[in-house]
């Protein structure tokens, strides 16, 4: 009887890895991310391929542009990069 209960527990645990999440969470309440911005055409031309530019925000800490990256596990904002791999930032007024 103990073996049957143990095997049932192992089976349930093993099958739980087969479940696919139905949604992803996005933390848009990060106080360091300011509202959405629209990229000017000359800046958009420098963006490296493979980055989603439909939701761009400015990181208030350093003025760099962040884009929403949807990965296999979570959705988060990461720095927008140009064709040379450098982060794209805007000048902050003093």
Secondary structure, 3 states (H helix, E strand, C coil): CHHHHHHHHHHHHHHHCCCCCCCCCECCCCCCEEEEECCCHHHHCCECCCCCCCCEEEECCCCEEEEEEECCCCEEEEECEECCCCECECCCCC
